């Protein structure tokens, strides 16, 4: 029998739990469980899985994560400890049917340029005043997609449906169709909105740095549903706070799952309504969560024979 831990058990599909119970007992992290015997852990993004987790779970053999990005895992340490990682990274055929992140990208963009959070807060405070919340439209805007993989392609279709002019570039050569392809340096000055969809890899860490941000017009906005480390976060927030950029709508921050240091919180507060932040929920829908956790359960069950 293979003891299994659900590290974030809320919403984990009951049908997946039933199938996991065929190979071993399934424990929840919000109840007492035998940490020393756990061999498999299912994780989302709540905590970083590294040395401390391994110390508390010495029998760990497999980490299962229903994510494509793995920066919440110390993959080098896990590999050194002989712990296998099962994830969605590279499983493009399956992921082509998951649209949650693309939809959230558009939701963030619209929430920012239509000033929806600020308007909602104003109504809750008892006001009914239209004039402070005059927004902008996506129609006719130039959108630069930074990254044209699965999510980049999906958001291309959504932005296009709003009547946006589309440009795209990618760190992967020839991934972008010729009709959209551009050089980053020449496209930045044209962009009304930069939508970030590259994977976090050594070559993309800090890709959107201060020099890149300074090539944008002061009215331009940034939308990031990829990973916080792709952007120079301090440079971005400072420029939004000072009015050197039109705004930012981001679902990710640096150093998750504990990104809100006093310095970061102070910068966020300075940005005011020009910033919209959500807590890495772009892929976190009932439909997507059920689908991906069923899928990684299938992958674990396929691997169970070698455990």
Number of C-alpha atoms within 10 A of each C-alpha: 10 18 22 27 23 19 17 17 16 10 10 16 17 11 10 16 19 11 14 19 15 12 15 14 14 19 21 16 14 11 6 8 15 11 20 14 16 22 21 25 25 23 22 20 20 12 15 19 20 15 13 9 13 18 12 13 18 14 16 24 19 22 22 21 24 23 19 15 18 20 17 19 18 13 17 11 14 20 11 9 14 12 19 17 19 18 23 21 14 10 10 13 9 12 17 12 11 20 18 18 23 23 16 20 27 19 13 23 25 17 18 27 23 17 20 17 14 18 20 13 11 16 11 10 9 8 11 11 10 9 7 10 17 10 13 12 12 21 13 13 18 20 26 27 30 21 22 25 16 18 23 22 17 17 22 22 13 16 22 15 11 14 14 21 18 20 24 26 23 20 15 11 7 11 14 21 12 9 9 15 19 18 11 17 11 10 20 22 15 17 24 22 26 23 27 24 26 26 18 19 14 9 10 14 17 16 19 18 16 16 11 14 22 16 16 23 17 17 14 22 25 25 24 24 25 25 23 21 20 25 24 19 19 16 16 21 24 16 20 27 22 11 14 18 22 22 28 28 25 26 22 24 24 17 15 19 15 11 14 14 10 9 9 16 11 12 18 21 12 16 19 13 20 21 24 23 16 14 12 19 14 21 21 14 14 12 12 18 19 17 17 21 24 20 17 20 21 15 15 21 14 10 12 12 8 5 12
